Amino acid sequence: MTHWFHRHPLKATAPVPFSLYGVASTPAASKICSDLRASRARLLELFTDTSCTVEMMKNATDLYFSLLQGFITSLDGSTQDNKLRYIQNFKWTDTLQGNVPSSQQDAVFELVSMGFNMALWYTKFASRLAGKEDITEDEAKDVHRSLKIAAGIFKHLKESHIPKLITPAEKGRDLEARVIDAYVVQCQAEAQEVTIARAIELKHNPGLIAALANETANYYQNVDHTLSSLEPVYIAKWRKYTQLKMCFYMAYSFCYHGQTLLTSDKCGEAIRCLQEAEKFYNKAEALCKEYGETKGPGTTAKPSGHLFFRKLGSLVKNTLEKCQRENGFIYFQKVPAEAPQLDLKANYGLVEPIPFEFPAVNPQWTPETLAAFDLTKKPKDDSAKPKKEEEVKPMKEADIKPQKDSGCQIS
């Protein structure tokens, strides 16, 4: 299923030459600078390469981050800052606020910014894989796992590295806590969508499906609530996406809860649940249109065109008609005026982020290699001289071409 997930553009960055001429005083030190430059360029290429696999991404990120750690981690185990941490300037754009870059002379800023892009790549890889016409069970598992990995990366950045920035994250930008929290929970919600699709496909207990759908709707509601305090111009489209997904899974939850009630001979309550499911489904349809018309960063998902979306509409309609028919012939139960409060908790299938850690310092880094970086030879500060502002060009991401929708339920 293509275009099921909303995705923001990758962060863009200015080239970093790591040209520490004079400072890197030995061949070993110069080689590290050369390897940093090459591995960074290679990693940025892979972010937009649609043939890149998880293994290729892991190898590239492990290499670059292990080399970069030599600018951050203290090699003698002390708590003092690494002497190289502030030697290189890094410039990154923002996924929400366009191509206006932020600049910090801090290797930790590079670590968290590149790490953020790595997490985004896993979400885009999952989306691209989910868009295949005939997705296999193993590929569905890869979608599920990639989203959990992304959630783990975002969580690790927020808890362990972003707090170490000397210049705090700017409000409403990528590295701010509210934005990171929204990404974490959205990744969890999208991974649970895969679980729900699988449970429906295998005809699992309607009670389990209803509970999972309710938990997923709550996740999307949490994302929307988190985003509500940010500048509307940047997150209006993102919020429409979370709202339509919330309504969609509330419709699923009420629909399957209604089925559970019917099997317990509670036909009147089942009818009320199905009426509520119909209301949420219609609201999700309306929000799909609003989402498509709302301007904002990122790709435009098209969930209302999918068979997975349309099937729910048919299921709600047919189940409601069945309940009304049964009530007219057998049960003759009164339909409650108020819809039930869904307090459904799933005991299985809930998604937790996969814990993430950056790789250890590359073996090329030794106390001797670090000592070979002579900061007294650092070029004189010429910041007083006017410099031409270097443009940070957006990453060239391949458009995902819509494919024929097979109706596969792995979203």
N, C-alpha and C positions, 0 to 999 in steps of 0.2 A: 504494500500500500504506500503510494507516494504522497508526499506533502501532507502527512498526518500530523507531523510535529512542527511547531514554530521554532525557527532557529535564527539567532542573531549573527551578524558578520563577525569574522575573526578580528582580533586586535591587530593593527598594523604597527610596524616599527621601523625606525630608521636603521640603516646598516651600521654595524659596529665593527670597526677594523681591528680592535685590540692591538693597535700599533704602539706598543710601549717601547719604542726605539730608545736605546740608552738605558732605560730602566731595567729591561730584561737583559742581564749582562752575560748570560751563558747560553750555549746552544740549547740546553734543556729548557731553560726559561723561555727562549724564543719559540721553541717547538710547541710549548703549551699555548702561547698566544696564537700561533698559526693553527693549531688544532681547534682552539676555541672559535676562531673566525670561520673555519671550514665547517665545523659541526653545527654552528648556529645557522649558517646559510643553508646547509642541508636540511635541517629541521624545519626551517621556514618553508622550504620547497615542499616538503612532505605534507605540511598542513593543508596544502591546496591540491595535492596529487590524489585523484580519486582511486588510483590503483594501490594506494598505501594500505598495508595490512596492519593489524594490531602488533604483530611481531616486529615489523619494520619501524613502527612508531616507538615501541618500547626500546628497541636498540638505539634509535637516534636520540631519544630523550635521555636515556641512561648515560650515553656518552657525553652529551652536552652538559647536563646537570652535574655529572661527576667532575667534569673539568671546572665548571663554574663554582663548585663548592670550595675550590682552592682559593677563591677570592673572598669567601664568607666564613668558612669554618676555621677555627683556631687549630693549628696542627700540633700544638704542644698541650692541648687539653685545657688551656686557661679560658677564662670568661671574657678576656679582652677581645675587642674587635680585631679581625684580621687586618693587617696593614694595607691590604690591597682592596678592601671593601669599597672605598670611596674614590678609587683612582680613575674609573671609567664612567662616562656619562651614557645613560640609556633613555631612549625616547619611545613612548608608546601611545597609540590612540585608544579610544574607548569604544566598546561595542554599542553603547546606547547613545552617546553624545557626539557621534560623528568623528571626523578626522582632525579635530583639534587635539594635538598631542600633549601629554604630560611628560615632563623631563625630570629625572632625578639622577644624581651622581652617586649611585648606591647599587651594589650588586644584588642586594636583597630585592630591590625594586624589579630588577631583571628576572630574578628567580620567580617571584610571584606573578609577574606579567606573562612570562613564557609558560609558567605552570597553568595559568588561567586559560591560555590558548590550548594547551594540551588537553585540559578538561573539556573545552568546547569541541575539540577535534573528536573526542570520544562520543559526544552527543551527536555530532554530525555523521560520524561513522555509523552509529546506531540508526539514525534516520535514513541514511542512504541504503543500508542493508535491509531495513524494514520496507523500503520502496521496491524491492525486487518483486517480480511478477509471481514467481513460484518459490516462496521462501520455505526453506527446510526447517525441520525441528532444531537442528544444530545451529542454523543461522539465527533462529528466534532466540536461542540461548545466548548467542553472541550479542544480540541486541540488548537483551536483559542484563547481561554482565557488563557491557560497555557503559550503560547508563548508571549502574551501581559504582563502576570505577570512577566515572566523572563526578558523581556525588561525593565519593571519598576524597578526590583531589580537591574539589572546592572546599570541603570541610577542613581538610588538613591546612590549606592555605590560610583560611580564616583563623584557625585556632593556634597554629604554630609559627607562621611566618609574617603575615600582614601586621600583627602587633609589633614586630621588630623594626618596621619602617621608621626612619627618623622623621620623614615628612608624612604625617597621617594621610590616610586615603581621603580624597575629596568627596564631599557629600554628593550622592547620586551617581558616582562613577563606579566602574567595575569592581574596585577593590573595597568598596564600602560594605559594612556588615550586612545591611538590608539587602543589597543586590546579591551578595554571595549566598545569603540564607535562601533567597528566592530560587537561585539556581540549584542549590542542594535539594530542596523539597520538590522542585519541578522534576529533577532527575529521578527521584524516588517515585513520584506519581507516574511518570512515563514508564518506568520499569514495571510498576504494578499493572499498567495497562496491558503489557505483554502477558502477565500472569492471568489477568481476567480473560483475555482472548483465548488463552490456552484452556482455562477452566470451562469456558463456554463450548469450545470445540470438542472437549472430551466429555461434555454433558455432566459435569460435576454437580454436587448438591446445590440446588438453587439458593439455599441459605448461605452457603459459603460465597457464592458469586455475589449475592446481595450485600454481604458484609464487606467483601473486598472492594466492590464498587463504591460503597459508602465511605470507606477509608480513603479511597483514591479521590473522591469528590471533596472530602475534607482537606486533603493535601492541596488540591488546586485552590480551594477557598483560602487556605493559609497563605499560599503564594500571593493571591490577589490582595489579601489584607496587608501583607508585608510591602507590596508595591504601592499601596494606596497613599503612603506618606511621601512618595517620591514625586518629582516634577512631572506633571501629567503629559507634557509635550513629548517626553522621551519614553514613557511606559504605557501610553494609552492603548497601543496595539497589543502589547504583551498582556495587559490586563484583560482585554477582550478575549484573548486566547484562553487564559486561565478561567475566565467566567464561563465560556462556552463549554470547556471541558468539564467544569464543575457541574453544570446543568446536565450535560450528557450522562455523566456517571451517576448523578442523582436519579435520573430517569431509569438507568439500568438497575439501580438499587431498589427503587420502588417497584419496578416491574418484577424482579425476581423475588422480592419479599412478598409481593402479591401472590405469586405462584405458591410460595411456602404456606401462606395463610389458606389458600384454596385447598391444599392437600390436608389441612387441619380442619376442614369444614367451616372455616370462617369466611364465608363467601362475601358477606356485606363489607367486612374490613378489606378483603382482597379487592373488591370493586373500588373502594376509596383509594387504595394504594395505586391501582392502575390509572385512575383518574389523575392522581398526582404525577405519575410517570408521564402521562400524556402532556400534562402542563409543562413539566421540565423539558420534555423532548421538543415541544413547540418553541419554548424559550431558547433552547440550544440552537434550533434552526434559525431563529431571528438573530441570535448573537453571531452566528456564522456569517450572515450577511453584513452585520455591523463591523465585524472583524475585518472582512475583506475590503470594506470601504474606509477603514481607519488608517491614517498615515502613520508611519513609524518605521524604525529600523528592523531589518530582518526579512527573511523569506515569508511568504504568505501561505500558511497551511490551507488546505481545502477539504476539511473533514466532511462537510455535508454532501460532497460528491461521492463519498466512498460507500461501498456496499456494506461495510461494517457499521456505518452510521445509519444507512437507510434500513438495514435489517432490523435495527432496534425499533424504528417507527412501525414497521409491519408487526413485530412481535408484541409491542404494546397494544396496538389496535386489535389484533387477533385474540390476545389473552383477555383484554377487557370485554370484548364481545362474548367470549366463552363464559366468563364469570357472570355477566348479565343474563346470559341464556340459562345457566345453571341455577341462578338465583330465582329466575322466573318459573322454573319447572320444579326445583327440588327444595331450595333452602328458604326462600321468602324472608330473607334477613334484611333488616334496616341498614341502609348505608350511612355510616357516621358522617356528620357534618364536617368534622375536623380530620385532617390527615394525621396519621400516627407520627410521632417523633421517632425517627430511626436512630436507635441507640445500638447499632449493630457493630460488634467487634469481631474482626477476623482472627482466628487462632492459627491460621496457616496462610502462607503466601505473602506476608508483609515484607517489604523491602527495606534493608538497611544498607547504608553506604559501605563499600569495601574499603577497609583501612588502607591508607596510602602513606608511603614515606619516600622522600627523595633518596637517590642512591648515595652511597658513601663517597668520600673524596677519591678521585681517580688516583691510581698508583703512581702516576707520573709526578704527583705532588709529594715532595719530601721536605723535611726542614731545610735541606741544602738547596733545593730548587726555590723554595720560598725566599731564602736568604739571598738568592741570586737576583731578586728584584730589588734594585737599589733606588729607593724613592728620592735620594738626594740628587739623582740624575734626571728627575722628572722635568719635562719641558716647562719653561717659564709660563706663568699664567698670562695668556694674551686675551683674557676675557674683556679687557677694556677696549680692544679693537673691535670695530663693527664687523659682524659676521653675517653672511647671507643665511637666512633661515632655511634649513634643509626641509624640503617637503617630505612628508610621510605619506606615501602612496598606499591606497587601500589594497588589501590582499585580493588577488584575482581568484575568486572561487568559482568553480564550475557550477553552472545551473543544473539542477536536477530535472531532467526531462520527464514529464509525466508519462507513465507507462499504462498499458491496459490494466484496469483494476480487476484482479482475479477474484476478489471477494474473500481472499484469505483472511482469516480472523486474527492473525498475528499482527497487531497494530504497531 
